[in-house]
């Protein structure tokens, strides 16, 4: 009788943060690829683009003009998904037709005045300025009386819905806790009440002992491929010290977050020698004034690229109708990323 081997046999893995399962089919990664193949596009941009609505001094929608900023720049999204003046109310027509009004504030953060850069090409000192802006916005928005959650995120690449290549991220703050952080609140609280430790603190300790899925680390943060990863090269950054939000980080830890952010994204770019697309975001405790000792600061990265700079992974068929599924195991993905150079491929080419 065959003995189960997670590197060869189909199996399900549990995500303890969401209580969702993912089907892993490692044997399928051995099949020949006859799917979609596209030509890679060369992404060379100027430091300043007169047509870019995020570049310094340029005009945005509605006649708003950007200042001649240097470094970072923050403004309220001209096309906010959430508004401060939405009237209270909703729809209550029995259990089948329910809707509730939602208010919030949405901001855009330009990471740099240099239009040609992305996070992996920025200096750590400049990324630290981005972290500082995250802290400022989390504090400002989280202190607003009707805001109970602040979601900081970055969409990189047009295939991840990024409408402008200028280096930037967003902050959407809302009156209620969104779906994914709410799931994590429930699971982390249950784990903390049962074990007396944070879920991610114990998970990180176990991963540091196993060393199978680690990618990069410094004194304050660790980047790894989570055991339950769904996307081909999905990763997480976890703080070594259990903090509820970025405002609790020391100056040294903020430097560490900037450093690990660069380390991880350089590996991403080096994987297929392209500006690697992803959606990434910080998950941290709600901002409703309550204490959340179970919450452990972390950052998710969900990249769509699968086999090359142009072959993308989509949720299709069984994944949309039944259960998310992946072929390459978390361990295989981690090995590929871990073996990559820490020097950005553009710098290697220019040597």
C-alpha positions as CSV (number, residue, x, y, z in Angstrom):
1,X,0.0,0.0,0.0
2,X,1.3,3.4,-1.0
3,X,2.5,5.8,1.8
4,X,1.2,9.4,1.5
5,X,3.7,11.9,0.4
6,X,2.6,15.6,0.2
7,X,5.2,16.2,-2.6
8,X,3.6,13.6,-4.8
9,X,-0.1,13.0,-3.8
10,X,-3.2,15.2,-4.0
11,X,-4.2,16.6,-0.6
12,X,-6.0,19.5,1.0
13,X,-4.3,22.1,3.2
14,X,-6.0,24.3,5.8
15,X,-5.5,28.0,6.1
16,X,-5.9,28.6,9.9
17,X,-6.3,32.3,9.4
18,X,-9.5,31.9,7.4
19,X,-10.5,28.3,8.0
20,X,-10.5,27.8,4.2
21,X,-9.0,24.8,2.4
22,X,-6.9,24.6,-0.7
23,X,-6.5,21.5,-2.9
24,X,-2.8,20.8,-3.7
25,X,-2.1,18.6,-6.7
26,X,1.7,18.3,-6.9
27,X,1.7,15.6,-9.5
28,X,0.1,17.9,-12.1
29,X,3.1,20.2,-12.1
30,X,4.9,17.5,-14.0
31,X,2.6,17.6,-17.0
32,X,3.8,19.4,-20.2
33,X,2.6,22.9,-20.7
34,X,0.5,23.6,-23.8
35,X,-1.4,26.6,-22.6
36,X,-1.3,30.3,-23.3
37,X,2.0,31.9,-24.1
38,X,2.4,35.6,-24.7
39,X,5.4,37.9,-25.6
40,X,6.8,39.8,-22.6
41,X,6.6,43.5,-22.8
42,X,9.5,45.8,-22.1
43,X,8.7,48.1,-19.3
44,X,11.0,51.2,-19.6
45,X,9.5,54.4,-18.3
46,X,10.8,57.9,-17.9
47,X,11.4,59.5,-14.5
48,X,8.6,62.0,-15.3
49,X,5.6,61.5,-17.6
50,X,3.6,64.6,-18.5
51,X,0.5,62.5,-19.1
52,X,0.6,60.7,-15.8
53,X,-1.9,62.0,-13.3
54,X,0.3,60.9,-10.3
55,X,3.5,62.7,-11.4
56,X,4.5,65.9,-9.5
57,X,2.9,69.1,-10.9
58,X,0.4,67.3,-13.2
59,X,-3.3,67.7,-13.2
60,X,-5.7,65.0,-12.0
61,X,-9.4,64.4,-12.4
62,X,-11.7,67.3,-11.6
63,X,-9.0,69.9,-12.1
64,X,-7.0,69.0,-9.0
65,X,-3.3,69.6,-9.5
66,X,-0.5,67.7,-7.7
67,X,2.1,69.8,-5.9
68,X,5.7,69.6,-7.0
69,X,6.3,67.0,-4.4
70,X,9.5,65.1,-3.7
71,X,9.4,61.6,-2.3
72,X,5.9,60.6,-1.1
73,X,2.6,62.3,-1.7
74,X,-0.9,61.5,-0.3
75,X,-4.3,62.6,-1.5
76,X,-7.9,61.6,-1.2
77,X,-8.8,59.3,-4.1
78,X,-10.6,61.2,-6.9
79,X,-12.7,58.1,-7.5
80,X,-13.2,56.8,-4.0
81,X,-15.0,53.5,-3.5
82,X,-16.2,54.7,-0.1
83,X,-17.5,58.2,0.8
84,X,-17.8,60.1,4.0
85,X,-21.3,61.5,3.3
86,X,-23.2,58.3,2.3
87,X,-26.6,58.5,4.0
88,X,-27.5,55.9,6.6
89,X,-30.0,53.2,5.5
90,X,-30.1,50.2,3.4
91,X,-32.4,47.4,2.2
92,X,-34.2,45.0,4.6
93,X,-36.7,42.9,2.7
94,X,-36.4,39.7,4.6
95,X,-33.4,37.4,4.8
96,X,-32.9,37.3,1.0
97,X,-32.6,41.0,0.3
98,X,-30.2,42.7,2.7
99,X,-28.0,45.8,2.1
100,X,-26.4,48.3,4.5
101,X,-25.0,51.7,3.9
102,X,-21.2,51.9,4.3
103,X,-19.0,55.0,4.8
104,X,-15.3,55.5,4.6
105,X,-12.3,57.4,3.3
106,X,-10.0,56.3,0.5
107,X,-6.5,57.7,0.0
108,X,-3.8,57.3,-2.7
109,X,-0.1,57.2,-1.7
110,X,2.5,58.0,-4.3
111,X,5.6,56.1,-3.2
112,X,8.0,58.3,-5.1
113,X,8.1,61.3,-7.5
114,X,10.2,59.1,-9.8
115,X,7.7,57.7,-12.3
116,X,10.1,54.9,-13.4
117,X,10.6,53.2,-10.1
118,X,8.8,50.3,-8.3
119,X,9.4,49.1,-4.7
120,X,12.1,46.6,-5.6
121,X,14.0,49.3,-7.4
122,X,13.8,51.9,-4.6
123,X,16.4,52.4,-1.9
124,X,15.4,51.0,1.5
125,X,15.7,54.5,3.0
126,X,13.0,55.7,0.6
127,X,10.8,52.7,1.2
128,X,11.1,53.5,4.9
129,X,9.4,56.9,4.0
130,X,6.5,54.9,2.6
131,X,6.3,52.9,5.8
132,X,6.2,56.2,7.7
133,X,3.3,57.4,5.5
134,X,1.5,54.2,6.2
135,X,1.8,54.9,9.9
136,X,0.6,58.5,9.5
137,X,-2.4,57.4,7.5
138,X,-3.3,54.5,9.8
139,X,-3.1,56.9,12.8
140,X,-5.1,59.7,11.1
141,X,-7.8,57.5,9.6
142,X,-8.0,55.0,12.5
143,X,-8.6,57.9,14.9
144,X,-11.6,59.1,12.9
145,X,-14.7,58.3,14.9
146,X,-16.6,56.4,12.2
147,X,-13.6,54.4,10.9
148,X,-13.2,51.0,12.3
149,X,-10.7,49.4,9.9
150,X,-7.9,50.7,7.8
151,X,-6.7,48.6,4.8
152,X,-3.3,49.5,3.4
153,X,-2.6,47.8,0.0
154,X,-0.7,48.0,-3.3
155,X,-1.8,46.7,-6.7
156,X,1.3,46.4,-8.9
157,X,0.9,45.7,-12.6
158,X,-2.0,46.2,-15.0
159,X,-3.1,42.5,-14.7
160,X,-3.8,43.2,-11.1
161,X,-6.0,46.1,-11.8
162,X,-3.4,48.9,-11.5
163,X,-4.6,51.7,-13.7
164,X,-1.4,53.7,-13.5
165,X,2.3,52.4,-13.5
166,X,3.5,55.3,-11.3
167,X,4.7,53.7,-8.0
168,X,1.8,54.0,-5.6
169,X,-0.5,52.2,-3.2
170,X,-3.8,52.9,-1.6
171,X,-5.5,53.1,1.8
172,X,-9.2,52.3,2.1
173,X,-10.7,52.9,5.5
174,X,-14.2,51.8,6.4
175,X,-16.9,51.9,9.1
176,X,-17.0,48.1,9.3
177,X,-14.3,45.5,9.2
178,X,-14.0,43.9,5.7
179,X,-14.6,40.2,5.0
180,X,-11.0,38.9,5.0
181,X,-9.7,40.8,8.1
182,X,-12.9,39.8,9.9
183,X,-12.3,36.1,9.2
184,X,-8.8,36.5,10.6
185,X,-10.1,38.3,13.7
186,X,-12.3,35.3,14.5
187,X,-9.6,32.7,14.0
188,X,-6.8,34.6,15.8
189,X,-9.1,35.3,18.8
190,X,-10.1,31.6,19.1
191,X,-6.5,30.5,18.9
192,X,-5.3,33.1,21.4
193,X,-8.0,32.2,23.9
194,X,-7.1,28.5,23.6
195,X,-3.3,28.8,23.5
196,X,-2.3,32.1,25.1
197,X,-0.1,32.9,22.1
198,X,-0.8,34.6,18.8
199,X,-1.6,32.2,16.0
200,X,1.0,33.7,13.7
201,X,3.6,33.9,16.5
202,X,3.4,30.1,16.9
203,X,3.2,29.6,13.2
204,X,6.3,31.7,12.6
205,X,8.2,29.8,15.3
206,X,7.3,26.5,13.6
207,X,8.3,27.8,10.2
208,X,11.7,29.0,11.5
209,X,12.4,25.5,12.8
210,X,11.3,23.7,9.6
211,X,13.1,26.2,7.3
212,X,11.2,24.7,4.3
213,X,9.3,27.7,3.2
214,X,11.5,30.6,4.4
215,X,12.5,33.2,1.8
216,X,14.2,36.1,3.5
217,X,14.5,37.5,7.0
218,X,16.1,40.2,9.2
219,X,16.0,41.0,12.9
220,X,12.4,42.1,12.9
221,X,10.5,40.4,10.0
222,X,10.4,37.1,8.1
223,X,9.2,36.5,4.5
224,X,7.9,33.1,3.6
225,X,5.5,31.1,1.4
226,X,2.6,30.1,3.7
227,X,1.9,26.4,4.0
228,X,-1.6,27.0,2.7
229,X,-0.7,29.3,-0.2
230,X,-3.3,29.4,-3.1
231,X,-1.5,31.5,-5.7
232,X,1.6,30.0,-7.3
233,X,4.1,32.3,-5.6
234,X,2.0,33.7,-2.8
235,X,4.0,34.9,0.2
236,X,3.6,36.6,3.6
237,X,5.7,38.9,5.7
238,X,5.3,38.4,9.4
239,X,6.6,40.5,12.3
240,X,8.9,38.5,14.7
241,X,7.3,40.5,17.6
242,X,3.6,40.2,18.0
243,X,2.2,43.7,17.5
244,X,-1.4,44.6,16.7
245,X,-0.6,47.3,14.2
246,X,2.2,49.3,12.6
247,X,2.0,52.1,15.1
248,X,3.4,49.8,17.7
249,X,6.6,49.2,15.6
250,X,9.9,50.7,16.8
251,X,12.0,52.8,14.5
252,X,14.3,49.8,14.0
253,X,11.3,47.6,13.2
254,X,10.0,50.1,10.6
255,X,13.5,49.9,9.0
256,X,13.1,46.1,9.1
257,X,9.7,46.3,7.3
258,X,11.1,48.5,4.6
259,X,14.1,46.1,4.2
260,X,12.1,42.9,4.0
261,X,9.6,44.6,1.6
262,X,12.5,45.3,-0.8
263,X,14.1,41.8,-0.3
264,X,10.9,40.0,-1.2
265,X,9.9,42.1,-4.2
266,X,13.5,41.9,-5.7
267,X,13.1,38.1,-5.6
268,X,9.7,38.5,-7.3
269,X,11.2,40.6,-10.1
270,X,14.1,38.2,-10.5
271,X,11.9,35.2,-10.9
272,X,10.9,35.9,-14.5
273,X,13.1,39.0,-15.0
274,X,10.1,41.3,-15.3
275,X,8.3,43.8,-13.1
276,X,6.4,41.2,-11.2
277,X,2.7,41.9,-10.7
278,X,1.0,41.3,-7.3
279,X,-1.6,42.6,-4.9
280,X,-0.2,43.1,-1.4
281,X,-1.6,44.5,1.8
282,X,-1.1,44.8,5.5
283,X,-3.5,43.0,7.9
284,X,-3.7,44.5,11.3
285,X,-6.2,45.0,14.2
286,X,-9.4,47.0,13.8
287,X,-9.3,50.7,14.9
288,X,-12.5,50.7,17.0
289,X,-10.6,51.6,20.2
290,X,-10.7,48.1,21.6
291,X,-7.7,46.0,22.5
292,X,-6.8,43.0,20.2
293,X,-4.0,41.0,21.8
294,X,-4.7,38.1,19.5
295,X,-3.8,40.2,16.4
296,X,-0.4,39.8,14.8
297,X,0.8,42.2,12.1
298,X,1.4,40.6,8.7
299,X,1.4,41.4,5.0
300,X,0.0,39.2,2.3
301,X,1.3,39.1,-1.3
302,X,-0.9,37.5,-4.0
303,X,0.9,37.4,-7.4
304,X,-0.8,36.0,-10.6
305,X,2.3,34.9,-12.6
306,X,2.7,31.2,-13.0
307,X,5.3,30.0,-15.6
308,X,6.8,33.1,-17.1
309,X,6.5,36.8,-17.3
310,X,3.3,36.5,-19.3
311,X,1.6,33.2,-18.3
312,X,-0.9,34.1,-15.6
313,X,-2.8,32.0,-13.1
314,X,-6.6,32.6,-12.9
315,X,-9.3,31.1,-10.7
316,X,-11.2,29.0,-13.2
317,X,-13.5,26.0,-13.4
318,X,-13.2,23.9,-10.3
319,X,-11.6,26.7,-8.4
320,X,-14.6,29.0,-9.0
321,X,-17.2,26.4,-8.5
322,X,-15.7,24.2,-5.8
323,X,-12.3,24.7,-4.1
324,X,-9.1,26.8,-4.8
325,X,-6.4,24.5,-6.3
326,X,-2.7,24.7,-7.0
327,X,-0.1,22.5,-8.7
328,X,3.2,23.8,-7.5
329,X,3.6,23.1,-3.7
330,X,4.4,25.9,-1.3
331,X,7.7,24.1,-0.7
332,X,8.6,24.1,-4.4
333,X,7.6,27.7,-4.8
334,X,9.7,28.7,-1.7
335,X,12.8,26.9,-3.1
336,X,12.6,28.7,-6.4
337,X,12.2,32.1,-4.8
338,X,14.8,31.4,-2.1
339,X,17.5,30.4,-4.7
340,X,17.1,33.7,-6.5
341,X,19.7,36.5,-6.2
342,X,19.2,39.4,-3.8
343,X,20.4,41.8,-6.5
344,X,17.8,43.1,-8.9
345,X,18.1,41.6,-12.4
346,X,18.4,45.0,-14.0
347,X,21.5,45.8,-11.9
348,X,22.9,42.4,-12.9
349,X,22.3,43.1,-16.6
350,X,23.9,46.5,-16.3
351,X,27.1,45.2,-14.7
